[in-house]
Amino acid sequence: MSTFINRLDFGDKIYVYLQSGDILTIPYSYTKKILGAKKEELLEYRLIGEGIGVHFEKIDEDISLKGIIAYKLNHDLQAS
């Protein structure tokens, strides 16, 4: 079963809401462009590839669900 990104929310972290109902979080330091962006710039995003990724219009940055999952696995394993 595949899942896709449904939407993003921005708080103390970036919340990635998946169609499966799961929520992943990534820090703003996930990429240099995201870290340097203003919240207003991040709010202008669109889902790409029917939800396999996100394009941030104002900062010209793309992130993928595959990359987010790899990041989470790598960082969660290091933390344990």
N, CA, C, O and CB atoms as a CASP TS submission, in Angstrom:
PFRMAT TS
TARGET T0000
AUTHOR 0000-0000-0000
METHOD Language model
MODEL 1
PARENT N/A
ATOM      1  N   MET     1       0.840  -1.183   0.000  1.00  0.00           N
ATOM      2  CA  MET     1       0.000   0.000   0.000  1.00  0.00           C
ATOM      3  C   MET     1       0.887   1.249   0.000  1.00  0.00           C
ATOM      4  O   MET     1       1.796   1.370   0.821  1.00  0.00           O
ATOM      5  CB  MET     1      -0.957  -0.003   1.223  1.00  0.00           C
ATOM      6  N   SER     2       0.625   2.146  -0.895  1.00  0.00           N
ATOM      7  CA  SER     2       1.384   3.393  -0.974  1.00  0.00           C
ATOM      8  C   SER     2       0.660   4.489  -0.225  1.00  0.00           C
ATOM      9  O   SER     2      -0.566   4.481  -0.110  1.00  0.00           O
ATOM     10  CB  SER     2       1.611   3.808  -2.435  1.00  0.00           C
ATOM     11  N   THR     3       1.422   5.419   0.277  1.00  0.00           N
ATOM     12  CA  THR     3       0.823   6.588   0.911  1.00  0.00           C
ATOM     13  C   THR     3       1.485   7.828   0.330  1.00  0.00           C
ATOM     14  O   THR     3       2.591   7.777  -0.208  1.00  0.00           O
ATOM     15  CB  THR     3       0.977   6.539   2.469  1.00  0.00           C
ATOM     16  N   PHE     4       0.787   8.923   0.454  1.00  0.00           N
ATOM     17  CA  PHE     4       1.246  10.160  -0.139  1.00  0.00           C
ATOM     18  C   PHE     4       1.071  11.313   0.834  1.00  0.00           C
ATOM     19  O   PHE     4       0.335  11.204   1.815  1.00  0.00           O
ATOM     20  CB  PHE     4       0.502  10.440  -1.437  1.00  0.00           C
ATOM     21  N   ILE     5       1.743  12.403   0.560  1.00  0.00           N
ATOM     22  CA  ILE     5       1.599  13.606   1.379  1.00  0.00           C
ATOM     23  C   ILE     5       0.248  14.237   1.067  1.00  0.00           C
ATOM     24  O   ILE     5      -0.134  14.393  -0.093  1.00  0.00           O
ATOM     25  CB  ILE     5       2.768  14.619   1.119  1.00  0.00           C
ATOM     26  N   ASN     6      -0.459  14.592   2.124  1.00  0.00           N
ATOM     27  CA  ASN     6      -1.766  15.221   1.987  1.00  0.00           C
ATOM     28  C   ASN     6      -1.670  16.737   2.160  1.00  0.00           C
ATOM     29  O   ASN     6      -2.289  17.503   1.421  1.00  0.00           O
ATOM     30  CB  ASN     6      -2.743  14.635   3.006  1.00  0.00           C
ATOM     31  N   ARG     7      -0.872  17.153   3.163  1.00  0.00           N
ATOM     32  CA  ARG     7      -0.689  18.586   3.423  1.00  0.00           C
ATOM     33  C   ARG     7       0.451  18.774   4.405  1.00  0.00           C
ATOM     34  O   ARG     7       0.934  17.817   5.009  1.00  0.00           O
ATOM     35  CB  ARG     7      -1.993  19.230   3.971  1.00  0.00           C
ATOM     36  N   LEU     8       0.873  20.021   4.558  1.00  0.00           N
ATOM     37  CA  LEU     8       1.900  20.398   5.529  1.00  0.00           C
ATOM     38  C   LEU     8       1.316  21.389   6.518  1.00  0.00           C
ATOM     39  O   LEU     8       0.355  22.096   6.215  1.00  0.00           O
ATOM     40  CB  LEU     8       3.142  20.998   4.826  1.00  0.00           C
ATOM     41  N   ASP     9       1.904  21.433   7.696  1.00  0.00           N
ATOM     42  CA  ASP     9       1.573  22.444   8.692  1.00  0.00           C
ATOM     43  C   ASP     9       2.903  22.885   9.304  1.00  0.00           C
ATOM     44  O   ASP     9       3.854  22.108   9.388  1.00  0.00           O
ATOM     45  CB  ASP     9       0.562  21.891   9.795  1.00  0.00           C
ATOM     46  N   PHE    10       2.946  24.135   9.724  1.00  0.00           N
ATOM     47  CA  PHE    10       4.196  24.705  10.218  1.00  0.00           C
ATOM     48  C   PHE    10       4.006  25.209  11.635  1.00  0.00           C
ATOM     49  O   PHE    10       3.208  26.113  11.884  1.00  0.00           O
ATOM     50  CB  PHE    10       4.683  25.844   9.302  1.00  0.00           C
ATOM     51  N   GLY    11       4.744  24.618  12.560  1.00  0.00           N
ATOM     52  CA  GLY    11       4.731  25.026  13.960  1.00  0.00           C
ATOM     53  C   GLY    11       6.167  25.096  14.437  1.00  0.00           C
ATOM     54  O   GLY    11       7.003  25.759  13.824  1.00  0.00           O
ATOM     55  N   ASP    12       6.450  24.407  15.537  1.00  0.00           N
ATOM     56  CA  ASP    12       7.830  24.332  16.014  1.00  0.00           C
ATOM     57  C   ASP    12       8.681  23.471  15.083  1.00  0.00           C
ATOM     58  O   ASP    12       9.909  23.567  15.087  1.00  0.00           O
ATOM     59  CB  ASP    12       7.873  23.769  17.442  1.00  0.00           C
ATOM     60  N   LYS    13       8.011  22.619  14.274  1.00  0.00           N
ATOM     61  CA  LYS    13       8.622  21.779  13.246  1.00  0.00           C
ATOM     62  C   LYS    13       7.706  21.837  12.026  1.00  0.00           C
ATOM     63  O   LYS    13       6.657  22.480  12.054  1.00  0.00           O
ATOM     64  CB  LYS    13       8.833  20.287  13.748  1.00  0.00           C
ATOM     65  N   ILE    14       8.110  21.168  10.975  1.00  0.00           N
ATOM     66  CA  ILE    14       7.229  21.002   9.826  1.00  0.00           C
ATOM     67  C   ILE    14       6.502  19.676  10.013  1.00  0.00           C
ATOM     68  O   ILE    14       7.128  18.629  10.176  1.00  0.00           O
ATOM     69  CB  ILE    14       8.028  21.042   8.462  1.00  0.00           C
ATOM     70  N   TYR    15       5.184  19.734   9.987  1.00  0.00           N
ATOM     71  CA  TYR    15       4.348  18.553  10.138  1.00  0.00           C
ATOM     72  C   TYR    15       3.897  18.113   8.753  1.00  0.00           C
ATOM     73  O   TYR    15       3.291  18.884   8.008  1.00  0.00           O
ATOM     74  CB  TYR    15       3.124  18.834  11.069  1.00  0.00           C
ATOM     75  N   VAL    16       4.200  16.869   8.422  1.00  0.00           N
ATOM     76  CA  VAL    16       3.879  16.304   7.119  1.00  0.00           C
ATOM     77  C   VAL    16       2.734  15.313   7.330  1.00  0.00           C
ATOM     78  O   VAL    16       2.929  14.230   7.882  1.00  0.00           O
ATOM     79  CB  VAL    16       5.138  15.609   6.456  1.00  0.00           C
ATOM     80  N   TYR    17       1.543  15.696   6.885  1.00  0.00           N
ATOM     81  CA  TYR    17       0.354  14.865   7.040  1.00  0.00           C
ATOM     82  C   TYR    17       0.233  13.947   5.834  1.00  0.00           C
ATOM     83  O   TYR    17       0.245  14.398   4.689  1.00  0.00           O
ATOM     84  CB  TYR    17      -0.922  15.736   7.203  1.00  0.00           C
ATOM     85  N   LEU    18       0.115  12.654   6.109  1.00  0.00           N
ATOM     86  CA  LEU    18       0.024  11.665   5.047  1.00  0.00           C
ATOM     87  C   LEU    18      -1.424  11.219   4.862  1.00  0.00           C
ATOM     88  O   LEU    18      -2.232  11.294   5.787  1.00  0.00           O
ATOM     89  CB  LEU    18       0.925  10.457   5.355  1.00  0.00           C
ATOM     90  N   GLN    19      -1.735  10.757   3.662  1.00  0.00           N
ATOM     91  CA  GLN    19      -3.079  10.268   3.380  1.00  0.00           C
ATOM     92  C   GLN    19      -3.440   9.071   4.240  1.00  0.00           C
ATOM     93  O   GLN    19      -4.623   8.799   4.448  1.00  0.00           O
ATOM     94  CB  GLN    19      -3.205   9.903   1.919  1.00  0.00           C
ATOM     95  N   SER    20      -2.450   8.352   4.742  1.00  0.00           N
ATOM     96  CA  SER    20      -2.681   7.193   5.601  1.00  0.00           C
ATOM     97  C   SER    20      -3.151   7.589   6.992  1.00  0.00           C
ATOM     98  O   SER    20      -3.593   6.742   7.767  1.00  0.00           O
ATOM     99  CB  SER    20      -1.419   6.368   5.707  1.00  0.00           C
ATOM    100  N   GLY    21      -3.055   8.894   7.313  1.00  0.00           N
ATOM    101  CA  GLY    21      -3.403   9.367   8.643  1.00  0.00           C
ATOM    102  C   GLY    21      -2.185   9.583   9.527  1.00  0.00           C
ATOM    103  O   GLY    21      -2.296  10.189  10.592  1.00  0.00           O
ATOM    104  N   ASP    22      -1.037   9.101   9.105  1.00  0.00           N
ATOM    105  CA  ASP    22       0.198   9.293   9.860  1.00  0.00           C
ATOM    106  C   ASP    22       0.695  10.727   9.701  1.00  0.00           C
ATOM    107  O   ASP    22       0.387  11.407   8.722  1.00  0.00           O
ATOM    108  CB  ASP    22       1.280   8.293   9.397  1.00  0.00           C
ATOM    109  N   ILE    23       1.473  11.168  10.692  1.00  0.00           N
ATOM    110  CA  ILE    23       2.075  12.495  10.655  1.00  0.00           C
ATOM    111  C   ILE    23       3.569  12.340  10.915  1.00  0.00           C
ATOM    112  O   ILE    23       3.977  11.771  11.928  1.00  0.00           O
ATOM    113  CB  ILE    23       1.411  13.457  11.703  1.00  0.00           C
ATOM    114  N   LEU    24       4.370  12.847  10.001  1.00  0.00           N
ATOM    115  CA  LEU    24       5.817  12.871  10.176  1.00  0.00           C
ATOM    116  C   LEU    24       6.226  14.297  10.499  1.00  0.00           C
ATOM    117  O   LEU    24       5.567  15.245  10.075  1.00  0.00           O
ATOM    118  CB  LEU    24       6.559  12.345   8.904  1.00  0.00           C
ATOM    119  N   THR    25       7.302  14.452  11.244  1.00  0.00           N
ATOM    120  CA  THR    25       7.819  15.791  11.515  1.00  0.00           C
ATOM    121  C   THR    25       9.262  15.864  11.052  1.00  0.00           C
ATOM    122  O   THR    25      10.026  14.905  11.164  1.00  0.00           O
ATOM    123  CB  THR    25       7.704  16.145  13.024  1.00  0.00           C
ATOM    124  N   ILE    26       9.610  17.029  10.529  1.00  0.00           N
ATOM    125  CA  ILE    26      10.993  17.301  10.163  1.00  0.00           C
ATOM    126  C   ILE    26      11.358  18.682  10.681  1.00  0.00           C
ATOM    127  O   ILE    26      10.505  19.567  10.750  1.00  0.00           O
ATOM    128  CB  ILE    26      11.204  17.204   8.619  1.00  0.00           C
ATOM    129  N   PRO    27      12.613  18.870  11.044  1.00  0.00           N
ATOM    130  CA  PRO    27      13.025  20.191  11.519  1.00  0.00           C
ATOM    131  C   PRO    27      13.168  21.165  10.347  1.00  0.00           C
ATOM    132  O   PRO    27      13.299  20.756   9.194  1.00  0.00           O
ATOM    133  CB  PRO    27      14.352  20.093  12.298  1.00  0.00           C
ATOM    134  N   TYR    28      13.141  22.431  10.659  1.00  0.00           N
ATOM    135  CA  TYR    28      13.360  23.443   9.622  1.00  0.00           C
ATOM    136  C   TYR    28      14.765  23.328   9.036  1.00  0.00           C
ATOM    137  O   TYR    28      15.015  23.798   7.926  1.00  0.00           O
ATOM    138  CB  TYR    28      13.141  24.855  10.194  1.00  0.00           C
ATOM    139  N   SER    29      15.660  22.719   9.760  1.00  0.00           N
ATOM    140  CA  SER    29      17.030  22.527   9.261  1.00  0.00           C
ATOM    141  C   SER    29      17.124  21.358   8.269  1.00  0.00           C
ATOM    142  O   SER    29      18.223  20.975   7.869  1.00  0.00           O
ATOM    143  CB  SER    29      17.988  22.284  10.436  1.00  0.00           C
ATOM    144  N   TYR    30      15.996  20.802   7.880  1.00  0.00           N
ATOM    145  CA  TYR    30      15.976  19.683   6.922  1.00  0.00           C
ATOM    146  C   TYR    30      16.752  20.040   5.654  1.00  0.00           C
ATOM    147  O   TYR    30      17.483  19.202   5.126  1.00  0.00           O
ATOM    148  CB  TYR    30      14.519  19.302   6.562  1.00  0.00           C
ATOM    149  N   THR    31      16.605  21.272   5.159  1.00  0.00           N
ATOM    150  CA  THR    31      17.439  21.768   4.061  1.00  0.00           C
ATOM    151  C   THR    31      17.846  23.206   4.380  1.00  0.00           C
ATOM    152  O   THR    31      17.173  23.894   5.147  1.00  0.00           O
ATOM    153  CB  THR    31      16.681  21.688   2.683  1.00  0.00           C
ATOM    154  N   LYS    32      18.934  23.644   3.794  1.00  0.00           N
ATOM    155  CA  LYS    32      19.397  25.019   4.029  1.00  0.00           C
ATOM    156  C   LYS    32      18.390  26.050   3.542  1.00  0.00           C
ATOM    157  O   LYS    32      18.198  27.082   4.184  1.00  0.00           O
ATOM    158  CB  LYS    32      20.737  25.249   3.342  1.00  0.00           C
ATOM    159  N   LYS    33      17.750  25.779   2.415  1.00  0.00           N
ATOM    160  CA  LYS    33      16.769  26.728   1.885  1.00  0.00           C
ATOM    161  C   LYS    33      15.553  26.852   2.801  1.00  0.00           C
ATOM    162  O   LYS    33      15.033  27.949   3.006  1.00  0.00           O
ATOM    163  CB  LYS    33      16.325  26.301   0.487  1.00  0.00           C
ATOM    164  N   ILE    34      15.109  25.739   3.343  1.00  0.00           N
ATOM    165  CA  ILE    34      13.970  25.785   4.271  1.00  0.00           C
ATOM    166  C   ILE    34      14.364  26.504   5.546  1.00  0.00           C
ATOM    167  O   ILE    34      13.598  27.320   6.059  1.00  0.00           O
ATOM    168  CB  ILE    34      13.465  24.364   4.597  1.00  0.00           C
ATOM    169  N   LEU    35      15.541  26.215   6.061  1.00  0.00           N
ATOM    170  CA  LEU    35      16.023  26.863   7.282  1.00  0.00           C
ATOM    171  C   LEU    35      16.087  28.376   7.122  1.00  0.00           C
ATOM    172  O   LEU    35      15.758  29.111   8.054  1.00  0.00           O
ATOM    173  CB  LEU    35      17.400  26.322   7.661  1.00  0.00           C
ATOM    174  N   GLY    36      16.503  28.846   5.963  1.00  0.00           N
ATOM    175  CA  GLY    36      16.646  30.277   5.726  1.00  0.00           C
ATOM    176  C   GLY    36      15.366  30.982   5.292  1.00  0.00           C
ATOM    177  O   GLY    36      15.354  32.202   5.127  1.00  0.00           O
ATOM    178  N   ALA    37      14.298  30.228   5.107  1.00  0.00           N
ATOM    179  CA  ALA    37      13.058  30.811   4.589  1.00  0.00           C
ATOM    180  C   ALA    37      12.195  31.396   5.703  1.00  0.00           C
ATOM    181  O   ALA    37      12.258  30.973   6.857  1.00  0.00           O
ATOM    182  CB  ALA    37      12.266  29.759   3.822  1.00  0.00           C
ATOM    183  N   LYS    38      11.396  32.370   5.322  1.00  0.00           N
ATOM    184  CA  LYS    38      10.380  32.916   6.226  1.00  0.00           C
ATOM    185  C   LYS    38       9.157  32.018   6.157  1.00  0.00           C
ATOM    186  O   LYS    38       8.913  31.358   5.147  1.00  0.00           O
ATOM    187  CB  LYS    38      10.012  34.395   5.856  1.00  0.00           C
ATOM    188  N   LYS    39       8.387  31.999   7.246  1.00  0.00           N
ATOM    189  CA  LYS    39       7.192  31.150   7.286  1.00  0.00           C
ATOM    190  C   LYS    39       6.254  31.465   6.123  1.00  0.00           C
ATOM    191  O   LYS    39       5.663  30.557   5.539  1.00  0.00           O
ATOM    192  CB  LYS    39       6.452  31.328   8.621  1.00  0.00           C
ATOM    193  N   GLU    40       6.117  32.743   5.786  1.00  0.00           N
ATOM    194  CA  GLU    40       5.241  33.140   4.683  1.00  0.00           C
ATOM    195  C   GLU    40       5.686  32.514   3.364  1.00  0.00           C
ATOM    196  O   GLU    40       4.859  32.185   2.513  1.00  0.00           O
ATOM    197  CB  GLU    40       5.211  34.664   4.553  1.00  0.00           C
ATOM    198  N   GLU    41       6.999  32.354   3.202  1.00  0.00           N
ATOM    199  CA  GLU    41       7.521  31.727   1.991  1.00  0.00           C
ATOM    200  C   GLU    41       7.218  30.231   1.968  1.00  0.00           C
ATOM    201  O   GLU    41       6.941  29.659   0.913  1.00  0.00           O
ATOM    202  CB  GLU    41       9.029  31.960   1.881  1.00  0.00           C
ATOM    203  N   LEU    42       7.273  29.610   3.132  1.00  0.00           N
ATOM    204  CA  LEU    42       7.001  28.177   3.203  1.00  0.00           C
ATOM    205  C   LEU    42       5.531  27.860   2.984  1.00  0.00           C
ATOM    206  O   LEU    42       5.194  26.783   2.492  1.00  0.00           O
ATOM    207  CB  LEU    42       7.446  27.630   4.540  1.00  0.00           C
ATOM    208  N   LEU    43       4.662  28.782   3.342  1.00  0.00           N
ATOM    209  CA  LEU    43       3.225  28.554   3.177  1.00  0.00           C
ATOM    210  C   LEU    43       2.815  28.454   1.703  1.00  0.00           C
ATOM    211  O   LEU    43       1.754  27.918   1.385  1.00  0.00           O
ATOM    212  CB  LEU    43       2.444  29.673   3.850  1.00  0.00           C
ATOM    213  N   GLU    44       3.645  28.961   0.824  1.00  0.00           N
ATOM    214  CA  GLU    44       3.357  28.876  -0.608  1.00  0.00           C
ATOM    215  C   GLU    44       4.021  27.629  -1.178  1.00  0.00           C
ATOM    216  O   GLU    44       5.082  27.696  -1.798  1.00  0.00           O
ATOM    217  CB  GLU    44       3.848  30.151  -1.355  1.00  0.00           C
ATOM    218  N   TYR    45       3.375  26.497  -0.957  1.00  0.00           N
ATOM    219  CA  TYR    45       3.879  25.223  -1.457  1.00  0.00           C
ATOM    220  C   TYR    45       2.779  24.553  -2.270  1.00  0.00           C
ATOM    221  O   TYR    45       1.602  24.903  -2.183  1.00  0.00           O
ATOM    222  CB  TYR    45       4.351  24.303  -0.287  1.00  0.00           C
ATOM    223  N   ARG    46       3.204  23.586  -3.053  1.00  0.00           N
ATOM    224  CA  ARG    46       2.232  22.750  -3.759  1.00  0.00           C
ATOM    225  C   ARG    46       2.742  21.317  -3.756  1.00  0.00           C
ATOM    226  O   ARG    46       3.947  21.071  -3.793  1.00  0.00           O
ATOM    227  CB  ARG    46       1.995  23.258  -5.223  1.00  0.00           C
ATOM    228  N   LEU    47       1.817  20.389  -3.712  1.00  0.00           N
ATOM    229  CA  LEU    47       2.177  18.978  -3.781  1.00  0.00           C
ATOM    230  C   LEU    47       2.536  18.647  -5.216  1.00  0.00           C
ATOM    231  O   LEU    47       1.897  19.131  -6.151  1.00  0.00           O
ATOM    232  CB  LEU    47       1.020  18.068  -3.269  1.00  0.00           C
ATOM    233  N   ILE    48       3.548  17.832  -5.388  1.00  0.00           N
ATOM    234  CA  ILE    48       3.969  17.417  -6.724  1.00  0.00           C
ATOM    235  C   ILE    48       3.907  15.902  -6.825  1.00  0.00           C
ATOM    236  O   ILE    48       4.014  15.198  -5.821  1.00  0.00           O
ATOM    237  CB  ILE    48       5.397  17.927  -7.042  1.00  0.00           C
ATOM    238  N   GLY    49       3.733  15.408  -8.044  1.00  0.00           N
ATOM    239  CA  GLY    49       3.677  13.961  -8.252  1.00  0.00           C
ATOM    240  C   GLY    49       2.544  13.313  -7.487  1.00  0.00           C
ATOM    241  O   GLY    49       2.690  12.205  -6.970  1.00  0.00           O
ATOM    242  N   GLU    50       1.427  13.991  -7.414  1.00  0.00           N
ATOM    243  CA  GLU    50       0.247  13.480  -6.699  1.00  0.00           C
ATOM    244  C   GLU    50       0.535  13.184  -5.232  1.00  0.00           C
ATOM    245  O   GLU    50      -0.083  12.299  -4.640  1.00  0.00           O
ATOM    246  CB  GLU    50      -0.266  12.220  -7.376  1.00  0.00           C
ATOM    247  N   GLY    51       1.467  13.921  -4.649  1.00  0.00           N
ATOM    248  CA  GLY    51       1.739  13.784  -3.220  1.00  0.00           C
ATOM    249  C   GLY    51       3.019  13.053  -2.871  1.00  0.00           C
ATOM    250  O   GLY    51       3.252  12.745  -1.702  1.00  0.00           O
ATOM    251  N   ILE    52       3.859  12.766  -3.866  1.00  0.00           N
ATOM    252  CA  ILE    52       5.137  12.115  -3.527  1.00  0.00           C
ATOM    253  C   ILE    52       6.190  13.138  -3.125  1.00  0.00           C
ATOM    254  O   ILE    52       7.281  12.783  -2.678  1.00  0.00           O
ATOM    255  CB  ILE    52       5.648  11.283  -4.714  1.00  0.00           C
ATOM    256  N   GLY    53       5.849  14.415  -3.290  1.00  0.00           N
ATOM    257  CA  GLY    53       6.786  15.465  -2.927  1.00  0.00           C
ATOM    258  C   GLY    53       6.092  16.799  -2.768  1.00  0.00           C
ATOM    259  O   GLY    53       4.887  16.932  -2.980  1.00  0.00           O
ATOM    260  N   VAL    54       6.893  17.789  -2.385  1.00  0.00           N
ATOM    261  CA  VAL    54       6.401  19.141  -2.155  1.00  0.00           C
ATOM    262  C   VAL    54       7.348  20.112  -2.845  1.00  0.00           C
ATOM    263  O   VAL    54       8.568  19.963  -2.777  1.00  0.00           O
ATOM    264  CB  VAL    54       6.284  19.455  -0.627  1.00  0.00           C
ATOM    265  N   HIS    55       6.773  21.102  -3.506  1.00  0.00           N
ATOM    266  CA  HIS    55       7.570  22.176  -4.099  1.00  0.00           C
ATOM    267  C   HIS    55       7.223  23.472  -3.376  1.00  0.00           C
ATOM    268  O   HIS    55       6.058  23.865  -3.312  1.00  0.00           O
ATOM    269  CB  HIS    55       7.310  22.302  -5.645  1.00  0.00           C
ATOM    270  N   PHE    56       8.242  24.130  -2.833  1.00  0.00           N
ATOM    271  CA  PHE    56       8.076  25.426  -2.193  1.00  0.00           C
ATOM    272  C   PHE    56       8.345  26.493  -3.247  1.00  0.00           C
ATOM    273  O   PHE    56       9.483  26.702  -3.667  1.00  0.00           O
ATOM    274  CB  PHE    56       9.030  25.588  -0.952  1.00  0.00           C
ATOM    275  N   GLU    57       7.281  27.158  -3.662  1.00  0.00           N
ATOM    276  CA  GLU    57       7.343  28.104  -4.779  1.00  0.00           C
ATOM    277  C   GLU    57       8.351  29.228  -4.544  1.00  0.00           C
ATOM    278  O   GLU    57       9.215  29.464  -5.389  1.00  0.00           O
ATOM    279  CB  GLU    57       5.973  28.699  -5.025  1.00  0.00           C
ATOM    280  N   LYS    58       8.256  29.918  -3.418  1.00  0.00           N
ATOM    281  CA  LYS    58       9.043  31.134  -3.180  1.00  0.00           C
ATOM    282  C   LYS    58      10.541  30.877  -3.027  1.00  0.00           C
ATOM    283  O   LYS    58      11.355  31.746  -3.340  1.00  0.00           O
ATOM    284  CB  LYS    58       8.536  31.826  -1.949  1.00  0.00           C
ATOM    285  N   ILE    59      10.906  29.690  -2.548  1.00  0.00           N
ATOM    286  CA  ILE    59      12.329  29.411  -2.335  1.00  0.00           C
ATOM    287  C   ILE    59      12.885  28.402  -3.343  1.00  0.00           C
ATOM    288  O   ILE    59      14.055  28.025  -3.272  1.00  0.00           O
ATOM    289  CB  ILE    59      12.547  28.894  -0.923  1.00  0.00           C
ATOM    290  N   ASP    60      12.038  27.970  -4.278  1.00  0.00           N
ATOM    291  CA  ASP    60      12.416  27.024  -5.322  1.00  0.00           C
ATOM    292  C   ASP    60      13.124  25.802  -4.734  1.00  0.00           C
ATOM    293  O   ASP    60      14.269  25.498  -5.069  1.00  0.00           O
ATOM    294  CB  ASP    60      13.316  27.708  -6.354  1.00  0.00           C
ATOM    295  N   GLU    61      12.404  25.114  -3.847  1.00  0.00           N
ATOM    296  CA  GLU    61      12.954  23.929  -3.176  1.00  0.00           C
ATOM    297  C   GLU    61      11.948  22.789  -3.281  1.00  0.00           C
ATOM    298  O   GLU    61      10.748  22.993  -3.099  1.00  0.00           O
ATOM    299  CB  GLU    61      13.294  24.233  -1.679  1.00  0.00           C
ATOM    300  N   ASP    62      12.441  21.596  -3.573  1.00  0.00           N
ATOM    301  CA  ASP    62      11.615  20.397  -3.626  1.00  0.00           C
ATOM    302  C   ASP    62      12.083  19.428  -2.548  1.00  0.00           C
ATOM    303  O   ASP    62      13.282  19.261  -2.323  1.00  0.00           O
ATOM    304  CB  ASP    62      11.675  19.734  -5.033  1.00  0.00           C
ATOM    305  N   ILE    63      11.122  18.795  -1.887  1.00  0.00           N
ATOM    306  CA  ILE    63      11.429  17.710  -0.960  1.00  0.00           C
ATOM    307  C   ILE    63      10.515  16.540  -1.310  1.00  0.00           C
ATOM    308  O   ILE    63       9.418  16.733  -1.833  1.00  0.00           O
ATOM    309  CB  ILE    63      11.246  18.157   0.543  1.00  0.00           C
ATOM    310  N   SER    64      10.972  15.338  -1.020  1.00  0.00           N
ATOM    311  CA  SER    64      10.187  14.152  -1.362  1.00  0.00           C
ATOM    312  C   SER    64       9.835  13.367  -0.103  1.00  0.00           C
ATOM    313  O   SER    64      10.534  13.429   0.909  1.00  0.00           O
ATOM    314  CB  SER    64      10.957  13.257  -2.353  1.00  0.00           C
ATOM    315  N   LEU    65       8.744  12.635  -0.193  1.00  0.00           N
ATOM    316  CA  LEU    65       8.360  11.759   0.914  1.00  0.00           C
ATOM    317  C   LEU    65       9.432  10.699   1.138  1.00  0.00           C
ATOM    318  O   LEU    65       9.749  10.362   2.278  1.00  0.00           O
ATOM    319  CB  LEU    65       6.994  11.093   0.638  1.00  0.00           C
ATOM    320  N   LYS    66       9.983  10.181   0.060  1.00  0.00           N
ATOM    321  CA  LYS    66      11.058   9.183   0.169  1.00  0.00           C
ATOM    322  C   LYS    66      12.243   9.753   0.952  1.00  0.00           C
ATOM    323  O   LYS    66      12.803   9.074   1.812  1.00  0.00           O
ATOM    324  CB  LYS    66      11.518   8.724  -1.240  1.00  0.00           C
ATOM    325  N   GLY    67      12.624  10.993   0.656  1.00  0.00           N
ATOM    326  CA  GLY    67      13.727  11.631   1.371  1.00  0.00           C
ATOM    327  C   GLY    67      13.405  11.892   2.830  1.00  0.00           C
ATOM    328  O   GLY    67      14.268  11.751   3.697  1.00  0.00           O
ATOM    329  N   ILE    68      12.164  12.271   3.103  1.00  0.00           N
ATOM    330  CA  ILE    68      11.742  12.519   4.483  1.00  0.00           C
ATOM    331  C   ILE    68      11.803  11.228   5.288  1.00  0.00           C
ATOM    332  O   ILE    68      12.288  11.220   6.419  1.00  0.00           O
ATOM    333  CB  ILE    68      10.316  13.112   4.523  1.00  0.00           C
ATOM    334  N   ILE    69      11.313  10.140   4.710  1.00  0.00           N
ATOM    335  CA  ILE    69      11.338   8.848   5.406  1.00  0.00           C
ATOM    336  C   ILE    69      12.776   8.399   5.652  1.00  0.00           C
ATOM    337  O   ILE    69      13.091   7.910   6.736  1.00  0.00           O
ATOM    338  CB  ILE    69      10.577   7.776   4.592  1.00  0.00           C
ATOM    339  N   ALA    70      13.648   8.558   4.665  1.00  0.00           N
ATOM    340  CA  ALA    70      15.059   8.187   4.843  1.00  0.00           C
ATOM    341  C   ALA    70      15.698   9.024   5.944  1.00  0.00           C
ATOM    342  O   ALA    70      16.455   8.508   6.766  1.00  0.00           O
ATOM    343  CB  ALA    70      15.840   8.363   3.522  1.00  0.00           C
ATOM    344  N   TYR    71      15.391  10.315   5.956  1.00  0.00           N
ATOM    345  CA  TYR    71      15.907  11.211   6.995  1.00  0.00           C
ATOM    346  C   TYR    71      15.435  10.751   8.372  1.00  0.00           C
ATOM    347  O   TYR    71      16.226  10.665   9.312  1.00  0.00           O
ATOM    348  CB  TYR    71      15.456  12.669   6.732  1.00  0.00           C
ATOM    349  N   LYS    72      14.125  10.451   8.485  1.00  0.00           N
ATOM    350  CA  LYS    72      13.567  10.030   9.778  1.00  0.00           C
ATOM    351  C   LYS    72      14.211   8.730  10.242  1.00  0.00           C
ATOM    352  O   LYS    72      14.577   8.610  11.411  1.00  0.00           O
ATOM    353  CB  LYS    72      12.036   9.859   9.681  1.00  0.00           C
ATOM    354  N   LEU    73      14.353   7.766   9.359  1.00  0.00           N
ATOM    355  CA  LEU    73      14.971   6.496   9.738  1.00  0.00           C
ATOM    356  C   LEU    73      16.400   6.699  10.202  1.00  0.00           C
ATOM    357  O   LEU    73      16.806   6.129  11.215  1.00  0.00           O
ATOM    358  CB  LEU    73      14.937   5.518   8.571  1.00  0.00           C
ATOM    359  N   ASN    74      17.157   7.485   9.493  1.00  0.00           N
ATOM    360  CA  ASN    74      18.550   7.742   9.836  1.00  0.00           C
ATOM    361  C   ASN    74      18.654   8.448  11.198  1.00  0.00           C
ATOM    362  O   ASN    74      19.452   8.046  12.046  1.00  0.00           O
ATOM    363  CB  ASN    74      19.221   8.591   8.736  1.00  0.00           C
ATOM    364  N   HIS    75      17.859   9.485  11.402  1.00  0.00           N
ATOM    365  CA  HIS    75      17.968  10.260  12.639  1.00  0.00           C
ATOM    366  C   HIS    75      17.337   9.553  13.825  1.00  0.00           C
ATOM    367  O   HIS    75      17.834   9.687  14.943  1.00  0.00           O
ATOM    368  CB  HIS    75      17.325  11.612  12.461  1.00  0.00           C
ATOM    369  N   ASP    76      16.261   8.804  13.622  1.00  0.00           N
ATOM    370  CA  ASP    76      15.655   8.067  14.719  1.00  0.00           C
ATOM    371  C   ASP    76      16.563   6.922  15.174  1.00  0.00           C
ATOM    372  O   ASP    76      16.646   6.632  16.367  1.00  0.00           O
ATOM    373  CB  ASP    76      14.282   7.527  14.302  1.00  0.00           C
ATOM    374  N   LEU    77      17.243   6.274  14.227  1.00  0.00           N
ATOM    375  CA  LEU    77      18.169   5.205  14.588  1.00  0.00           C
ATOM    376  C   LEU    77      19.378   5.736  15.342  1.00  0.00           C
ATOM    377  O   LEU    77      19.866   5.085  16.266  1.00  0.00           O
ATOM    378  CB  LEU    77      18.623   4.464  13.346  1.00  0.00           C
ATOM    379  N   GLN    78      19.866   6.908  14.961  1.00  0.00           N
ATOM    380  CA  GLN    78      21.000   7.503  15.662  1.00  0.00           C
ATOM    381  C   GLN    78      20.615   7.929  17.070  1.00  0.00           C
ATOM    382  O   GLN    78      21.450   7.906  17.974  1.00  0.00           O
ATOM    383  CB  GLN    78      21.539   8.699  14.884  1.00  0.00           C
ATOM    384  N   ALA    79      19.362   8.318  17.265  1.00  0.00           N
ATOM    385  CA  ALA    79      18.925   8.791  18.573  1.00  0.00           C
ATOM    386  C   ALA    79      18.690   7.655  19.556  1.00  0.00           C
ATOM    387  O   ALA    79      18.650   7.884  20.765  1.00  0.00           O
ATOM    388  CB  ALA    79      17.668   9.603  18.431  1.00  0.00           C
ATOM    389  N   SER    80      18.535   6.430  19.053  1.00  0.00           N
ATOM    390  CA  SER    80      18.245   5.319  19.970  1.00  0.00           C
ATOM    391  C   SER    80      19.479   4.609  20.448  1.00  0.00           C
ATOM    392  O   SER    80      19.383   3.656  21.222  1.00  0.00           O
ATOM    393  CB  SER    80      17.344   4.331  19.313  1.00  0.00           C
TER
END
